């Protein structure tokens, strides 16, 4: 190993001076905004000074360069000091700091990827390290490149379980290109953090999770330089740096005092405080970052196509969850940047098919769904991979905040939730996703696929791979018949009218298992001389309102929706919203209206009113009333 050469006195002083300029920038910006977190910035000033101007390698004029080292500010409320660092690097104009938090400025209260030097949005605490893990995993195992990943966390956010999910993940996969720095400044938002300055406990916890760990004085630039150099030469382990700092460091009367979280310095005190910090600056020497090694491969993830059409025949019986796994493995042969993640459910979601065919592109995330979503986001940053993450749809609900932040992060990730609804049967309500449609409908960047057969599932996978934003594919457990030919074409926002005639009296809309129940109901009603129209929406968001409205008009405004989901926020409410401006339309919702129980799928569909028999009764009651 190369021996460490400590920076000279002039360089160390320049790093101290840069840290104080970062403090001044942060104080001025938050004062101009009359809001923000200057004390949280000041505790991490030396850490960012050393990272940006001694340790990290990057093109200052090209923050999104794929070869650059990555930095994730998990303690997103300290955004002003991140912006200040890019001022010192020369990318952001100093004058722009005075527009912090203004509506026409991208320097928002917490970082978002509107800024080219931000890979993932932060601010909902505890999520940055998971994304950093995804970036580091991609760098080490997919790109096989030199870039390193640094993540700055607050001590308060280390109470979040997601942090420790990420810690376990990083050590398991020996992410020695990852450094997590804990800014242990003692004080949280409303009171002291639980461990306060007990840095030895942080050290023991990090070591117990398998990390190479150091405890440092977070305001000592020489110690930070040395420790970060050592981290870069550690192999087979990620590095944690527990930095003891003081909140509000350098601000007289504020440093290490309670009740200053999220408060700008009073305007009548700003200039005297800034003058005091300015007097400690001995040089205006400009520090230039080291340039990165150019060894990240050139790749393309645009316009990925399946190598062949679906191979299913009409009438084949196969669950859409298995069709998902087969399609994903197939897509993996089309582009070597398609990757799969799962939360120890790969033999149920059928992502194991992908693992078997592409073992070097499968990431087992174990039972840590929050971290799985964040890792997927990290893997997808800078367009390095096309990430598909799968688990039971019910378990994605615990990762909702990470998914929400994924939308704010402008992330392009694909999530597959299997075992939706009561049709899973005997496993019971804890395993049944009955809220997931509602959940994903609220995500602004989300495309929500609900394939009803294997052909549709294969098209959903390919479309998701090429669609920006969050994509969610809802798959079912029971085997169902293939109803579409391989030549059928599917598009986002285009429904399929799978049964229709000129004498249709009601439009019935179902998806997944309930589409097959609707078709069975149509067959039974036909025997009784009643024709109904049956629609498969394919995507619930965006919903094909035009097809639904035109079919509704053709059937006298009578629409019945039937879904394996709770009534609230599901297909019925989406359809009701789509036809809300149409006079004379009546939408009847058949949905699960109570917490279900274990039982055989057919029994449960009957019990909760979404079986073919119940659809027949609903259609008849439409005319009886």
C-alpha positions as CSV (number, residue, x, y, z in Angstrom):
1,X,0.0,0.0,0.0
2,X,1.2,3.5,-0.8
3,X,2.3,5.5,2.2
4,X,0.2,8.4,3.3
5,X,1.6,11.9,2.6
6,X,0.0,14.5,4.8
7,X,-1.0,17.7,3.1
8,X,1.3,20.6,3.8
9,X,0.5,23.3,6.3
10,X,-0.6,25.7,3.5
11,X,-3.0,23.1,2.1
12,X,-4.4,22.3,5.5
13,X,-4.9,25.9,6.2
14,X,-6.6,26.3,2.8
15,X,-9.0,23.5,3.7
16,X,-9.8,25.2,7.0
17,X,-10.4,28.4,5.2
18,X,-12.6,26.7,2.7
19,X,-14.7,25.2,5.6
20,X,-15.2,28.7,7.0
21,X,-16.2,30.1,3.6
22,X,-18.8,27.3,3.4
23,X,-20.1,28.4,6.8
24,X,-20.3,32.0,5.6
25,X,-22.1,31.0,2.4
26,X,-24.6,28.9,4.4
27,X,-25.3,31.6,6.9
28,X,-25.8,34.2,4.2
29,X,-28.1,32.0,2.1
30,X,-30.3,31.0,5.0
31,X,-30.5,34.5,6.2
32,X,-31.6,35.7,2.8
33,X,-34.2,33.0,2.7
34,X,-35.2,33.7,6.3
35,X,-35.4,29.9,6.7
36,X,-33.1,26.9,6.6
37,X,-30.6,25.0,8.7
38,X,-27.4,27.0,9.1
39,X,-26.4,25.2,12.3
40,X,-26.6,21.7,10.6
41,X,-24.5,23.1,7.8
42,X,-21.8,24.4,10.2
43,X,-21.2,21.1,11.9
44,X,-20.2,19.5,8.6
45,X,-18.2,22.3,7.1
46,X,-14.8,20.7,7.5
47,X,-16.1,17.3,6.3
48,X,-17.3,18.8,3.1
49,X,-14.2,21.0,2.7
50,X,-12.0,17.9,2.9
51,X,-14.3,15.7,0.8
52,X,-14.7,18.2,-2.1
53,X,-11.2,19.7,-2.1
54,X,-8.9,16.9,-0.9
55,X,-10.5,13.5,-1.3
56,X,-13.1,13.3,-4.0
57,X,-12.2,13.1,-7.7
58,X,-14.6,14.8,-10.1
59,X,-14.9,17.3,-13.0
60,X,-16.1,20.5,-11.4
61,X,-17.6,21.7,-14.6
62,X,-19.4,18.4,-15.3
63,X,-21.0,17.2,-12.1
64,X,-23.0,14.4,-13.8
65,X,-19.9,12.8,-15.4
66,X,-20.2,9.1,-15.0
67,X,-16.5,8.8,-13.9
68,X,-16.9,11.3,-11.0
69,X,-16.9,10.2,-7.4
70,X,-20.5,10.4,-6.0
71,X,-21.6,12.3,-3.0
72,X,-25.0,11.8,-1.3
73,X,-26.1,14.3,1.4
74,X,-28.4,12.1,3.3
75,X,-28.9,14.8,5.9
76,X,-30.7,16.8,3.2
77,X,-31.6,19.7,5.5
78,X,-27.9,20.8,5.3
79,X,-28.5,21.5,1.6
80,X,-27.0,25.1,1.7
81,X,-23.5,23.8,2.5
82,X,-23.8,21.4,-0.4
83,X,-24.7,24.3,-2.7
84,X,-21.9,26.3,-1.1
85,X,-19.4,23.5,-1.9
86,X,-20.3,23.8,-5.6
87,X,-19.9,27.5,-5.4
88,X,-16.4,26.9,-4.1
89,X,-15.9,24.4,-6.9
90,X,-16.9,27.0,-9.4
91,X,-20.1,25.4,-10.8
92,X,-22.7,27.5,-8.9
93,X,-22.6,31.3,-8.9
94,X,-22.2,32.7,-5.4
95,X,-25.0,35.2,-6.1
96,X,-27.4,32.3,-6.7
97,X,-27.1,31.3,-3.0
98,X,-29.1,34.4,-2.1
99,X,-32.0,32.9,-4.1
100,X,-32.1,29.8,-1.8
101,X,-35.6,28.4,-1.4
102,X,-37.2,30.9,-3.8
103,X,-39.8,29.6,-6.2
104,X,-37.8,30.4,-9.3
105,X,-34.5,28.8,-8.0
106,X,-33.5,25.2,-8.1
107,X,-31.5,25.6,-4.9
108,X,-34.4,24.2,-2.9
109,X,-34.8,23.6,0.8
110,X,-33.6,20.1,0.4
111,X,-31.6,18.8,-2.6
112,X,-33.3,17.4,-5.7
113,X,-31.9,16.2,-9.1
114,X,-33.1,19.4,-10.7
115,X,-29.5,20.1,-9.9
116,X,-26.9,18.2,-12.0
117,X,-24.8,17.5,-8.9
118,X,-27.6,15.8,-7.1
119,X,-28.3,12.1,-7.9
120,X,-31.1,11.4,-5.5
121,X,-33.4,13.7,-3.5
122,X,-32.9,13.7,0.2
123,X,-34.6,15.2,3.2
124,X,-36.8,12.4,4.3
125,X,-34.1,11.1,6.6
126,X,-32.5,7.7,6.6
127,X,-32.6,7.1,2.9
128,X,-29.4,8.4,1.5
129,X,-27.2,5.5,2.5
130,X,-29.4,3.0,0.7
131,X,-29.1,4.9,-2.5
132,X,-25.4,5.3,-2.0
133,X,-25.2,1.5,-1.6
134,X,-26.8,1.1,-5.0
135,X,-24.3,3.5,-6.6
136,X,-21.4,1.7,-4.9
137,X,-22.7,-1.7,-6.0
138,X,-23.0,-0.5,-9.5
139,X,-19.5,1.0,-9.5
140,X,-17.9,-2.2,-8.1
141,X,-19.9,-4.9,-9.8
142,X,-21.4,-3.5,-13.0
143,X,-19.2,-0.6,-14.1
144,X,-16.1,-2.1,-12.4
145,X,-14.9,1.5,-12.3
146,X,-12.7,3.6,-10.0
147,X,-15.3,6.1,-8.8
148,X,-16.1,6.0,-5.1
149,X,-19.3,6.9,-3.2
150,X,-19.5,9.1,-0.1
151,X,-22.6,9.6,2.0
152,X,-22.9,12.1,4.8
153,X,-25.5,11.2,7.5
154,X,-26.8,13.0,10.5
155,X,-26.6,11.4,13.9
156,X,-30.4,12.0,14.4
157,X,-31.3,10.1,11.2
158,X,-29.2,7.1,12.4
159,X,-32.3,6.2,14.5
160,X,-34.0,5.2,11.3
161,X,-34.0,1.5,10.7
162,X,-33.4,2.0,7.0
163,X,-29.9,3.2,7.8
164,X,-29.1,-0.1,9.4
165,X,-30.7,-2.1,6.5
166,X,-28.2,-0.2,4.3
167,X,-25.3,-0.9,6.7
168,X,-26.0,-4.6,6.6
169,X,-26.3,-4.6,2.8
170,X,-23.0,-2.7,2.3
171,X,-21.0,-5.1,4.5
172,X,-22.6,-8.2,3.0
173,X,-21.5,-7.1,-0.5
174,X,-18.1,-5.8,0.6
175,X,-18.7,-2.4,-0.8
176,X,-15.2,-1.1,-0.2
177,X,-15.8,1.8,-2.5
178,X,-18.4,3.3,-0.1
179,X,-17.7,5.6,2.8
180,X,-20.5,6.7,5.3
181,X,-19.7,9.7,7.4
182,X,-21.8,10.2,10.5
183,X,-22.0,13.9,11.5
184,X,-22.4,13.4,15.2
185,X,-23.2,16.9,16.3
186,X,-25.2,15.7,19.3
187,X,-28.4,17.8,18.8
188,X,-31.5,16.7,16.9
189,X,-34.5,18.8,15.9
190,X,-36.3,19.0,19.2
191,X,-33.8,17.6,21.7
192,X,-30.4,15.8,21.8
193,X,-30.0,12.7,19.7
194,X,-30.2,9.5,21.8
195,X,-26.5,8.8,21.9
196,X,-25.4,12.5,22.0
197,X,-21.6,12.4,21.7
198,X,-21.1,8.8,22.7
199,X,-19.0,8.2,19.6
200,X,-17.6,4.9,21.0
201,X,-21.1,3.4,20.8
202,X,-21.5,4.5,17.2
203,X,-18.1,2.9,16.5
204,X,-19.1,-0.4,18.1
205,X,-22.4,-0.5,16.2
206,X,-20.7,0.2,12.9
207,X,-18.1,-2.5,13.6
208,X,-20.8,-4.9,14.6
209,X,-22.4,-4.4,11.1
210,X,-19.1,-5.3,9.5
211,X,-17.7,-1.9,8.7
212,X,-14.2,-0.6,8.9
213,X,-14.7,2.2,11.4
214,X,-12.9,5.3,12.6
215,X,-13.8,7.9,15.2
216,X,-12.5,11.3,14.4
217,X,-12.6,15.0,15.4
218,X,-15.0,16.2,12.6
219,X,-13.5,19.7,12.7
220,X,-9.8,18.5,12.3
221,X,-9.0,18.7,8.6
222,X,-5.7,16.9,9.0
223,X,-7.4,14.0,10.7
224,X,-10.2,13.9,8.1
225,X,-7.7,13.9,5.3
226,X,-5.8,11.0,6.8
227,X,-8.8,8.9,7.6
228,X,-10.4,9.3,4.2
229,X,-7.1,8.3,2.6
230,X,-7.1,5.2,4.8
231,X,-10.7,4.4,3.8
232,X,-9.7,4.5,0.1
233,X,-7.1,1.8,0.8
234,X,-9.4,-0.6,2.8
235,X,-10.4,-3.7,0.9
236,X,-13.5,-5.9,1.2
237,X,-15.2,-3.6,3.7
238,X,-17.1,-0.4,3.5
239,X,-15.8,2.4,5.8
240,X,-17.7,4.3,8.4
241,X,-16.3,7.6,9.8
242,X,-17.9,8.7,13.1
243,X,-17.1,12.4,13.2
244,X,-17.6,14.2,16.5
245,X,-18.8,17.7,15.6
246,X,-20.7,20.6,17.2
247,X,-23.9,21.9,15.8
248,X,-23.5,25.6,14.8
249,X,-19.7,25.3,15.0
250,X,-18.1,28.7,14.7
251,X,-21.2,30.7,15.6
252,X,-20.8,32.4,18.9
253,X,-23.7,31.9,21.3
254,X,-25.2,29.3,19.0
255,X,-22.5,26.5,18.8
256,X,-23.7,23.4,20.7
257,X,-26.8,25.1,22.0
258,X,-30.3,23.8,22.0
259,X,-33.2,25.3,20.0
260,X,-31.3,26.4,17.0
261,X,-32.4,23.7,14.6
262,X,-33.9,25.0,11.4
263,X,-33.5,28.7,12.4
264,X,-31.6,31.3,10.4
265,X,-29.3,33.6,12.3
266,X,-31.1,36.8,13.3
267,X,-30.4,39.5,10.7
268,X,-29.1,42.0,13.3
269,X,-26.4,39.5,14.3
270,X,-25.4,38.1,10.9
271,X,-22.7,40.6,9.9
272,X,-20.8,40.5,13.3
273,X,-20.9,36.6,13.2
274,X,-19.7,36.5,9.6
275,X,-16.9,39.0,10.4
276,X,-15.8,36.8,13.3
277,X,-15.6,33.8,11.0
278,X,-14.0,35.8,8.2
279,X,-11.2,36.9,10.6
280,X,-10.2,33.2,10.9
281,X,-9.6,32.9,7.2
282,X,-5.9,33.3,6.3
283,X,-5.9,32.7,2.6
284,X,-8.1,32.9,-0.4
285,X,-6.3,30.1,-2.1
286,X,-8.5,28.3,-4.6
287,X,-8.6,24.5,-4.2
288,X,-9.1,22.4,-7.3
289,X,-10.5,18.9,-7.1
290,X,-8.5,16.0,-8.4
291,X,-9.7,14.6,-11.7
292,X,-11.3,11.2,-11.9
293,X,-10.0,8.1,-13.7
294,X,-11.9,7.7,-17.0
295,X,-12.8,4.0,-16.8
296,X,-16.6,3.8,-16.5
297,X,-17.8,1.9,-19.6
298,X,-19.9,3.6,-22.3
299,X,-23.3,2.0,-22.3
300,X,-26.8,2.5,-23.7
301,X,-30.1,1.7,-22.1
302,X,-32.3,3.3,-24.8
303,X,-35.0,1.6,-26.8
304,X,-34.6,-1.9,-25.3
305,X,-36.6,-4.5,-27.3
306,X,-37.5,-8.1,-26.5
307,X,-35.4,-10.5,-28.7
308,X,-38.6,-12.4,-29.8
309,X,-42.4,-12.1,-29.4
310,X,-44.2,-13.9,-26.5
311,X,-44.3,-17.6,-26.9
312,X,-47.6,-18.3,-25.2
313,X,-50.7,-19.7,-26.9
314,X,-54.3,-18.7,-26.2
315,X,-55.6,-21.0,-23.5
316,X,-52.3,-21.7,-21.8
317,X,-52.5,-21.4,-18.0
318,X,-49.8,-19.4,-16.3
319,X,-49.7,-16.9,-13.5
320,X,-48.7,-13.4,-14.4
321,X,-46.1,-13.5,-11.6
322,X,-44.3,-16.3,-13.4
323,X,-44.7,-14.5,-16.8
324,X,-43.0,-11.5,-15.2
325,X,-40.0,-13.6,-14.2
326,X,-39.8,-15.2,-17.6
327,X,-40.1,-11.8,-19.4
328,X,-37.5,-10.2,-17.2
329,X,-35.0,-12.9,-17.9
330,X,-35.8,-12.6,-21.6
331,X,-35.2,-8.8,-21.4
332,X,-31.9,-9.5,-19.7
333,X,-30.7,-11.1,-22.9
334,X,-31.6,-7.9,-24.9
335,X,-29.5,-5.5,-22.8
336,X,-26.8,-6.4,-20.3
337,X,-27.7,-3.3,-18.2
338,X,-31.0,-4.8,-17.1
339,X,-30.7,-5.9,-13.5
340,X,-33.0,-7.5,-11.0
341,X,-33.4,-7.0,-7.2
342,X,-35.6,-8.9,-4.8
343,X,-36.3,-9.1,-1.1
344,X,-35.9,-12.9,-0.5
345,X,-39.1,-13.7,-2.4
346,X,-37.5,-14.6,-5.7
347,X,-39.0,-18.1,-5.7
348,X,-42.5,-16.5,-5.4
349,X,-42.1,-13.4,-7.6
350,X,-40.1,-15.6,-10.1
351,X,-37.2,-13.2,-10.3
352,X,-35.2,-16.3,-9.6
353,X,-35.5,-17.1,-13.3
354,X,-33.6,-13.9,-14.0
355,X,-31.0,-14.9,-11.4
356,X,-30.5,-18.3,-12.9
357,X,-29.9,-16.8,-16.4
358,X,-28.0,-13.7,-15.3
359,X,-26.5,-14.4,-11.9
360,X,-24.0,-11.5,-12.1
361,X,-26.9,-9.0,-12.6
362,X,-29.1,-10.1,-9.7
363,X,-29.0,-8.4,-6.3
364,X,-30.5,-10.2,-3.3
365,X,-31.6,-7.5,-0.9
366,X,-33.1,-9.9,1.7
367,X,-36.0,-8.9,3.8
368,X,-35.4,-5.2,3.8
369,X,-37.8,-3.7,1.3
370,X,-37.1,0.0,2.2
371,X,-33.4,-0.5,1.4
372,X,-34.2,-2.5,-1.7
373,X,-36.1,0.4,-3.2
374,X,-33.3,2.8,-2.3
375,X,-30.6,0.5,-3.7
376,X,-32.6,0.2,-6.9
377,X,-32.7,4.0,-7.1
378,X,-28.9,4.2,-6.6
379,X,-28.3,1.6,-9.2
380,X,-30.4,3.6,-11.7
381,X,-28.6,6.9,-11.2
382,X,-26.8,8.5,-14.1
383,X,-28.6,5.9,-16.4
384,X,-26.2,3.1,-15.4
385,X,-28.8,0.4,-15.2
386,X,-32.4,-0.5,-15.9
387,X,-33.5,-1.8,-12.4
388,X,-36.4,-4.1,-11.7
389,X,-37.1,-4.7,-8.0
390,X,-39.7,-7.3,-6.9
391,X,-41.4,-8.5,-3.7
392,X,-44.9,-9.2,-2.6
393,X,-46.9,-6.1,-3.4
394,X,-48.1,-5.9,0.2
395,X,-44.5,-5.4,1.4
396,X,-43.9,-2.4,-0.8
397,X,-46.2,-0.5,1.4
398,X,-43.5,-0.3,4.1
399,X,-41.2,1.3,1.4
400,X,-43.8,3.9,0.5
401,X,-41.7,6.8,1.6
402,X,-38.7,5.6,-0.3
403,X,-40.9,5.2,-3.4
404,X,-42.3,8.8,-2.8
405,X,-38.8,10.1,-2.6
406,X,-38.0,8.1,-5.8
407,X,-40.5,10.3,-7.6
408,X,-38.9,13.5,-6.2
409,X,-35.6,12.0,-7.3
410,X,-36.8,11.7,-10.9
411,X,-35.7,8.1,-10.6
412,X,-36.4,5.6,-13.3
413,X,-37.0,2.3,-11.5
414,X,-39.4,-0.6,-12.0
415,X,-41.2,-2.3,-9.2
416,X,-43.1,-5.5,-9.4
417,X,-45.5,-6.5,-6.7
418,X,-46.8,-10.1,-6.7
419,X,-49.5,-11.8,-4.6
420,X,-52.0,-9.0,-5.0
421,X,-55.4,-9.3,-3.5
422,X,-57.5,-12.0,-1.8
423,X,-57.0,-14.3,-4.8
424,X,-53.7,-15.5,-3.1
425,X,-56.0,-17.6,-0.8
426,X,-54.9,-19.4,2.3
427,X,-51.9,-17.2,3.3
428,X,-54.4,-14.7,4.7
429,X,-54.6,-10.9,4.9
430,X,-51.1,-10.1,6.0
431,X,-49.8,-11.2,2.6
432,X,-52.6,-9.7,0.5
433,X,-51.9,-6.5,-1.3
434,X,-55.2,-4.5,-1.1
435,X,-53.8,-1.0,-0.9
436,X,-51.1,-1.0,-3.6
437,X,-53.1,0.5,-6.5
438,X,-54.2,3.4,-4.3
439,X,-50.6,3.8,-3.1
440,X,-49.0,3.9,-6.6
441,X,-51.8,6.1,-8.0
442,X,-50.6,8.8,-5.7
443,X,-47.1,8.8,-7.0
444,X,-46.9,11.6,-9.6
445,X,-44.3,9.9,-11.9
446,X,-45.8,6.5,-11.7
447,X,-47.0,4.2,-14.6
448,X,-49.2,1.5,-13.1
449,X,-49.4,-1.8,-15.1
450,X,-51.9,-4.4,-14.2
451,X,-51.5,-7.3,-16.8
452,X,-54.3,-9.8,-17.0
453,X,-52.4,-12.6,-18.8
454,X,-48.9,-13.7,-19.6
455,X,-48.7,-11.9,-22.9
456,X,-49.7,-8.6,-21.3
457,X,-47.2,-9.2,-18.5
458,X,-44.4,-9.6,-21.0
459,X,-45.3,-6.4,-22.8
460,X,-45.6,-4.6,-19.4
461,X,-42.0,-5.6,-18.6
462,X,-40.7,-4.3,-21.9
463,X,-42.7,-1.1,-21.8
464,X,-41.6,-0.4,-18.2
465,X,-37.9,-0.8,-19.2
466,X,-38.4,2.1,-21.6
467,X,-40.6,4.3,-19.6
468,X,-39.3,7.2,-17.5
469,X,-40.3,7.5,-13.9
470,X,-41.6,4.9,-11.4
471,X,-43.2,1.9,-13.0
472,X,-45.2,-0.6,-11.0
473,X,-46.3,-4.0,-12.3
474,X,-49.0,-5.7,-10.3
475,X,-48.9,-9.5,-10.7
476,X,-51.2,-12.3,-9.5
477,X,-50.6,-15.6,-7.9
478,X,-53.2,-17.9,-9.5
479,X,-52.6,-19.5,-12.9
480,X,-54.9,-17.8,-15.4
481,X,-55.6,-18.4,-19.1
482,X,-53.8,-16.6,-21.8
483,X,-56.4,-14.5,-23.6
484,X,-54.2,-12.5,-26.0
485,X,-52.3,-13.7,-29.0
486,X,-48.5,-13.1,-29.2
487,X,-49.2,-10.6,-32.0
488,X,-51.4,-8.4,-29.8
489,X,-49.9,-4.9,-29.3
490,X,-50.0,-3.1,-25.9
491,X,-49.4,0.5,-25.2
492,X,-49.4,2.6,-22.1
493,X,-52.8,4.2,-21.5
494,X,-54.6,2.0,-24.0
495,X,-57.2,-0.4,-22.7
496,X,-58.4,-3.6,-24.4
497,X,-62.1,-4.2,-25.1
498,X,-62.0,-8.0,-24.8
499,X,-65.7,-8.7,-25.2
500,X,-68.2,-6.5,-27.0
501,X,-71.4,-6.5,-29.2
502,X,-73.9,-4.0,-30.4
503,X,-76.4,-5.2,-27.8
504,X,-74.2,-4.7,-24.7
505,X,-76.1,-3.4,-21.8
506,X,-73.4,-2.9,-19.2
507,X,-69.7,-2.2,-19.3
508,X,-67.7,-4.3,-16.9
509,X,-64.1,-3.3,-16.1
510,X,-61.8,-5.8,-14.5
511,X,-58.0,-6.4,-14.3
512,X,-55.9,-9.4,-13.3
513,X,-58.0,-12.1,-11.7
514,X,-61.2,-10.1,-11.9
515,X,-60.9,-9.7,-15.7
516,X,-61.2,-13.5,-15.9
517,X,-64.1,-13.4,-13.5
518,X,-65.7,-10.8,-15.7
519,X,-65.3,-13.0,-18.8
520,X,-66.8,-15.9,-17.0
521,X,-69.7,-13.7,-15.9
522,X,-70.1,-12.6,-19.6
523,X,-70.4,-16.2,-20.7
524,X,-73.0,-17.0,-18.0
525,X,-75.0,-13.8,-18.9
526,X,-74.9,-14.6,-22.6
527,X,-76.7,-17.9,-21.8
528,X,-79.4,-15.8,-20.3
529,X,-79.6,-13.5,-23.3
530,X,-77.7,-10.5,-21.6
531,X,-74.7,-9.1,-23.4
532,X,-72.1,-7.1,-21.5
533,X,-68.9,-5.3,-22.6
534,X,-65.7,-6.3,-20.8
535,X,-62.7,-4.0,-20.7
536,X,-59.1,-4.7,-19.6
537,X,-57.5,-1.4,-18.7
538,X,-53.9,-2.8,-18.8
539,X,-52.6,0.4,-17.2
540,X,-54.5,1.9,-14.3
541,X,-52.4,5.0,-14.5
542,X,-52.6,6.4,-17.0
543,X,-56.2,5.1,-17.5
544,X,-57.7,5.0,-21.0
545,X,-60.6,7.3,-20.2
546,X,-61.6,7.6,-23.9
547,X,-62.2,3.9,-24.3
548,X,-64.1,3.7,-21.0
549,X,-66.3,6.7,-21.8
550,X,-67.1,5.5,-25.3
551,X,-68.0,2.0,-24.0
552,X,-70.0,3.6,-21.2
553,X,-72.0,5.6,-23.7
554,X,-72.6,2.5,-25.8
555,X,-74.1,0.7,-22.7
556,X,-76.3,3.5,-21.5
557,X,-73.9,4.9,-18.9
558,X,-73.9,1.6,-16.9
559,X,-70.4,0.7,-15.7
560,X,-69.4,-1.9,-13.1
561,X,-65.8,-2.1,-11.9
562,X,-64.6,-5.2,-10.2
563,X,-61.2,-5.3,-8.5
564,X,-59.1,-7.5,-6.1
565,X,-58.3,-4.4,-4.0
566,X,-60.0,-2.3,-1.4
567,X,-62.5,0.2,-2.7
568,X,-60.6,3.2,-1.6
569,X,-58.2,4.5,-4.2
570,X,-58.6,1.5,-6.5
571,X,-59.8,0.9,-10.1
572,X,-63.4,2.0,-9.3
573,X,-62.4,5.4,-8.0
574,X,-60.0,5.8,-11.0
575,X,-62.9,5.0,-13.4
576,X,-65.3,7.3,-11.5
577,X,-62.9,10.2,-11.8
578,X,-62.4,9.5,-15.6
579,X,-66.2,9.6,-16.3
580,X,-67.1,12.3,-13.7
581,X,-68.0,14.8,-16.4
582,X,-70.3,12.5,-18.3
583,X,-74.0,13.0,-17.8
584,X,-76.1,10.0,-16.9
585,X,-73.2,7.7,-16.0
586,X,-73.5,5.4,-13.0
587,X,-70.4,3.5,-11.8
588,X,-70.9,0.6,-9.4
589,X,-67.9,-0.6,-7.5
590,X,-67.3,-4.3,-6.7
591,X,-64.3,-4.4,-4.4
592,X,-63.0,-5.9,-1.1
593,X,-64.8,-3.9,1.6
594,X,-63.5,-5.5,4.8
595,X,-60.3,-7.0,6.2
596,X,-60.2,-10.5,4.6
597,X,-59.3,-13.9,6.0
598,X,-57.6,-17.2,4.9
599,X,-59.6,-19.4,2.6
600,X,-59.5,-20.9,-0.9
601,X,-59.3,-18.2,-3.6
602,X,-62.7,-19.1,-5.1
603,X,-64.3,-18.9,-1.6
604,X,-62.8,-15.5,-0.9
605,X,-63.8,-14.1,-4.3
606,X,-67.4,-15.1,-3.5
607,X,-67.2,-13.9,0.1
608,X,-66.0,-10.5,-0.8
609,X,-68.2,-10.0,-3.8
610,X,-65.8,-10.0,-6.7
611,X,-66.4,-13.4,-8.3
612,X,-68.1,-14.1,-11.6
613,X,-71.3,-15.0,-9.7
614,X,-71.2,-11.6,-7.9
615,X,-70.7,-9.8,-11.2
616,X,-73.7,-11.6,-12.7
617,X,-75.8,-10.5,-9.8
618,X,-74.5,-6.9,-10.1
619,X,-75.3,-6.8,-13.8
620,X,-78.9,-8.0,-13.2
621,X,-79.4,-5.6,-10.3
622,X,-78.5,-2.8,-12.6
623,X,-81.7,-3.4,-14.5
624,X,-83.8,-4.5,-11.6
625,X,-83.2,-1.1,-10.0
